[in-house]
Amino acid sequence: MKFTRYFSCLWLALALSTISALGQTPTPDAAGSAGVTPPPANGVAAPAAIKSATDPLRLSINLEGTDKPFQMSVAVQIVLLMTLLSVAPSLVLLMTSFTRIIIVLGFVRTALGVPSAPSNQIITGLALFLTFFIMGPTFDRVHKEALRPYLDGKMQSEVALDKATAPLKEFMLKQTRTRDLEYFLELGGFGPTAVKDLPIRVVIPAFVISELQTAFQMGFLLFLPFLVIDFLVGSVLMALGMMMMPPNVVSLPFKLLLFVLVDGWHLIVKTLVQSFLN
């Protein structure tokens, strides 16, 4: 899907900038930067220099003593980062307002009775940009409090991850029902937990379930006026004896006329945005 490729490009740009920041190390001297030990005065190269020049590249994890922190090499960090890129689009979509928006817009298209207008690309693009608009303040906090200090080298990765999770957790908790949170807390074996101490593995599934419930409730309300039109058109056709005429063919122009007269797209987008801002 196009929105998945878009998110992948976005995370790839972030990954490249992170890798460039991680890969910046103090510049060694001229001899050390070449990776070759200077030859002795007699002009004979040392065996260690020849061995280091011919050895293949190795993937290493440095494990220091208890008095030194654990550090991973740049190669391992790149592998972990590429693994994150493969699952990042799904995580971003499930932790934002995208789920509710795309489901409601799909219900609108189905209620109108035009399964191909607007197309999937338009529906997905509209949902994506509405998500960026709604999640803008949250993304700004993540960038200001976690990403920028991490890229500047002022914050370690563990602290940056906790700082980045806090705004997203706060957004999700505002849209999550208490019943869903209590269910997953009970399912995970957690006791009474304060809101600030809720684990992210409990918040995310509870948020997704709440978003699905809210989206289907909004979809049901959107179906009602169009369902009334279908009932009226079917009753009139039955009264006129036109049983061979498909009711959908006759009701479609009336549904489109109603949708245009009430400025349907404006009302739907306004309702979706306000449902997250309230």
C-alpha positions as CSV (number, residue, x, y, z in Angstrom):
1,M,0.0,0.0,0.0
2,K,1.1,3.5,-0.7
3,F,0.8,4.7,2.9
4,T,3.1,1.9,4.0
5,R,5.7,2.9,1.6
6,Y,5.3,6.5,2.7
7,F,5.9,5.6,6.3
8,S,8.8,3.4,5.4
9,C,10.5,6.3,3.6
10,L,9.8,8.5,6.6
11,W,11.4,6.1,9.0
12,L,14.2,5.4,6.6
13,A,15.1,9.1,6.6
14,L,15.0,9.0,10.4
15,A,17.1,5.9,10.4
16,L,19.8,7.4,8.1
17,S,20.0,10.5,10.3
18,T,20.3,8.3,13.4
19,I,23.0,6.1,11.8
20,S,25.0,9.1,10.7
21,A,24.9,10.4,14.3
22,L,25.8,7.1,15.7
23,G,28.6,6.6,13.3
24,Q,30.4,9.8,14.1
25,T,33.5,9.0,16.1
26,P,36.6,11.0,17.0
27,T,38.9,11.2,14.0
28,P,42.1,9.2,14.6
29,D,45.5,10.2,13.3
30,A,46.6,9.7,9.8
31,A,48.2,6.3,10.5
32,G,45.3,5.0,12.5
33,S,42.6,6.1,10.1
34,A,44.2,4.1,7.3
35,G,44.0,1.0,9.5
36,V,47.7,0.1,8.9
37,T,50.5,0.2,11.4
38,P,53.4,2.4,10.2
39,P,56.3,0.2,8.9
40,P,59.5,0.2,11.0
41,A,62.6,2.0,10.0
42,N,64.1,-0.9,8.1
43,G,61.1,-0.8,5.7
44,V,59.8,-4.2,6.6
45,A,56.0,-4.3,7.3
46,A,55.0,-5.8,10.6
47,P,53.0,-9.1,10.5
48,A,50.2,-7.5,12.5
49,A,49.7,-4.8,9.9
50,I,49.5,-7.3,7.1
51,K,47.0,-9.4,9.1
52,S,44.8,-6.5,9.9
53,A,44.8,-5.4,6.3
54,T,43.7,-8.8,5.0
55,D,41.2,-9.9,7.7
56,P,37.5,-9.7,6.7
57,L,35.0,-7.5,8.4
58,R,33.6,-8.8,11.6
59,L,30.4,-8.2,13.6
60,S,31.3,-7.6,17.2
61,I,29.5,-6.8,20.4
62,N,31.7,-5.2,23.1
63,L,30.9,-6.5,26.6
64,E,32.8,-4.4,29.1
65,G,33.2,-5.0,32.8
66,T,30.6,-4.2,35.5
67,D,32.1,-0.7,35.9
68,K,31.5,0.2,32.2
69,P,28.2,0.4,30.4
70,F,27.2,-2.1,27.7
71,Q,27.8,-0.8,24.2
72,M,26.9,-2.2,20.8
73,S,28.9,-1.7,17.7
74,V,27.6,0.4,14.8
75,A,26.9,-2.7,12.7
76,V,24.6,-4.2,15.4
77,Q,22.8,-0.9,15.7
78,I,22.2,-0.9,12.0
79,V,20.8,-4.4,12.1
80,L,18.4,-3.5,14.9
81,L,17.4,-0.3,13.2
82,M,16.6,-2.1,9.9
83,T,14.5,-4.6,11.9
84,L,12.6,-1.7,13.4
85,L,11.9,-0.3,10.0
86,S,10.1,-3.5,8.9
87,V,7.6,-3.2,11.7
88,A,7.6,0.6,12.2
89,P,4.6,1.3,9.8
90,S,2.3,-1.1,11.6
91,L,3.4,0.3,15.0
92,V,2.8,3.9,13.8
93,L,-0.6,3.1,12.4
94,L,-1.8,1.3,15.5
95,M,-0.6,3.9,17.9
96,T,-2.1,6.9,16.2
97,S,-5.5,8.1,15.0
98,F,-5.2,6.4,11.6
99,T,-7.2,3.3,12.6
100,R,-10.4,5.2,13.5
101,I,-10.2,7.6,10.5
102,I,-9.7,4.9,7.8
103,I,-12.5,2.7,9.2
104,V,-15.0,5.6,9.3
105,L,-14.1,6.8,5.8
106,G,-14.6,3.2,4.6
107,F,-18.0,3.1,6.2
108,V,-19.0,6.4,4.5
109,R,-18.1,5.0,1.1
110,T,-20.0,1.8,1.7
111,A,-23.1,3.7,3.0
112,L,-23.2,5.8,-0.1
113,G,-23.2,2.7,-2.2
114,V,-20.2,3.6,-4.4
115,P,-17.4,1.1,-3.5
116,S,-14.9,2.7,-6.0
117,A,-15.5,6.4,-5.4
118,P,-13.4,7.8,-3.7
119,S,-10.7,5.3,-4.6
120,N,-8.6,3.5,-2.0
121,Q,-5.7,5.8,-2.7
122,I,-7.7,8.9,-2.0
123,I,-9.3,7.4,1.2
124,T,-5.9,6.3,2.5
125,G,-4.2,9.6,1.6
126,L,-6.9,11.6,3.3
127,A,-6.7,9.4,6.4
128,L,-2.9,9.7,6.4
129,F,-2.8,13.5,6.3
130,L,-5.6,13.8,8.9
131,T,-3.5,11.6,11.1
132,F,-0.5,13.9,10.6
133,F,-2.7,16.9,11.5
134,I,-4.2,15.3,14.6
135,M,-0.9,13.8,15.8
136,G,1.1,16.9,15.1
137,P,1.4,18.1,18.7
138,T,2.3,14.6,19.9
139,F,5.0,14.2,17.2
140,D,6.4,17.6,18.0
141,R,6.8,16.6,21.7
142,V,8.5,13.4,20.6
143,H,10.9,15.3,18.4
144,K,11.6,18.0,21.0
145,E,11.9,15.8,24.1
146,A,13.5,12.6,22.7
147,L,14.6,12.5,19.1
148,R,16.6,15.8,19.0
149,P,18.5,15.3,22.2
150,Y,19.3,11.7,21.1
151,L,20.6,12.8,17.8
152,D,22.7,15.6,19.4
153,G,24.3,13.0,21.7
154,K,22.8,14.5,24.9
155,M,20.6,11.5,25.7
156,Q,21.1,7.7,25.8
157,S,18.9,5.4,23.7
158,E,17.1,3.9,26.7
159,V,16.2,7.4,28.1
160,A,15.2,8.6,24.6
161,L,12.9,5.6,24.2
162,D,11.1,6.3,27.5
163,K,10.8,10.0,26.6
164,A,9.4,9.2,23.2
165,T,6.9,6.7,24.6
166,A,5.4,9.1,27.1
167,P,3.6,11.5,24.7
168,L,2.2,8.6,22.7
169,K,1.0,6.8,25.8
170,E,-0.7,10.0,27.0
171,F,-2.5,10.4,23.6
172,M,-3.6,6.7,23.6
173,L,-4.9,6.8,27.2
174,K,-7.1,9.8,26.4
175,Q,-8.9,7.7,23.7
176,T,-8.9,4.4,25.6
177,R,-11.9,3.1,27.6
178,T,-11.2,2.1,31.2
179,R,-12.9,-1.3,30.7
180,D,-10.4,-2.3,28.0
181,L,-7.5,-1.2,30.2
182,E,-8.8,-3.2,33.2
183,Y,-9.3,-6.2,31.0
184,F,-5.7,-6.3,29.6
185,L,-4.3,-5.5,33.1
186,E,-6.2,-8.5,34.4
187,L,-5.2,-10.7,31.5
188,G,-1.5,-9.8,32.0
189,G,-1.6,-10.5,35.7
190,F,-1.1,-6.9,36.8
191,G,-2.5,-5.7,40.0
192,P,-4.0,-2.2,40.6
193,T,-1.7,0.1,38.6
194,A,-1.5,3.8,38.5
195,V,-2.1,5.5,35.1
196,K,1.5,6.8,34.8
197,D,2.8,3.2,35.5
198,L,0.8,1.4,32.9
199,P,3.0,-0.7,30.6
200,I,3.0,0.1,27.0
201,R,2.1,-3.5,26.1
202,V,-1.2,-3.0,28.0
203,V,-2.0,0.4,26.6
204,I,-1.5,-0.4,22.9
205,P,-4.0,-3.3,22.6
206,A,-6.5,-1.5,24.8
207,F,-6.2,1.5,22.6
208,V,-6.7,-0.5,19.4
209,I,-9.8,-2.2,20.8
210,S,-11.3,1.1,21.9
211,E,-10.6,2.7,18.5
212,L,-12.3,-0.2,16.7
213,Q,-15.4,0.1,19.0
214,T,-15.6,3.9,18.5
215,A,-15.1,3.6,14.7
216,F,-17.9,1.1,14.4
217,Q,-20.2,3.2,16.5
218,M,-19.6,6.2,14.2
219,G,-20.1,4.0,11.2
220,F,-23.5,2.8,12.4
221,L,-24.7,6.4,12.9
222,L,-23.5,7.3,9.4
223,F,-25.4,4.4,7.9
224,L,-28.8,5.4,9.4
225,P,-29.8,8.3,7.1
226,F,-28.8,6.4,4.0
227,L,-30.6,3.3,5.3
228,V,-33.8,5.4,5.6
229,I,-33.5,6.5,2.0
230,D,-33.1,2.9,0.9
231,F,-36.3,1.9,2.8
232,L,-38.3,4.8,1.3
233,V,-37.1,4.0,-2.2
234,G,-37.8,0.3,-1.8
235,S,-41.3,1.0,-0.4
236,V,-42.2,3.3,-3.3
237,L,-41.0,0.9,-5.9
238,M,-43.0,-1.9,-4.3
239,A,-46.1,0.3,-4.2
240,L,-45.7,1.1,-7.9
241,G,-45.2,-2.5,-8.8
242,M,-41.7,-2.0,-10.1
243,M,-40.3,-5.0,-8.4
244,M,-37.8,-5.7,-11.1
245,M,-36.1,-2.3,-10.6
246,P,-33.1,-2.6,-8.3
247,P,-33.6,-0.2,-5.4
248,N,-30.0,0.7,-5.2
249,V,-30.0,2.2,-8.7
250,V,-32.8,4.6,-7.8
251,S,-31.6,5.4,-4.2
252,L,-28.0,6.2,-5.2
253,P,-28.8,9.6,-6.7
254,F,-30.9,10.6,-3.7
255,K,-28.1,9.5,-1.3
256,L,-25.5,11.5,-3.3
257,L,-27.8,14.5,-3.4
258,L,-28.4,14.3,0.4
259,F,-24.6,14.0,1.0
260,V,-23.8,16.9,-1.2
261,L,-26.5,19.2,0.3
262,V,-25.4,18.7,3.9
263,D,-21.7,19.1,2.9
264,G,-21.0,15.6,4.1
265,W,-17.2,15.4,3.7
266,H,-16.8,18.6,5.8
267,L,-19.1,17.2,8.5
268,I,-17.3,13.9,8.6
269,V,-13.8,15.3,8.8
270,K,-14.9,17.9,11.4
271,T,-16.4,15.1,13.5
272,L,-13.4,12.9,13.2
273,V,-10.9,15.7,14.2
274,Q,-13.1,16.9,17.1
275,S,-13.4,13.4,18.4
276,F,-9.7,13.4,19.1
277,L,-9.3,17.0,20.2
278,N,-12.1,16.9,22.8
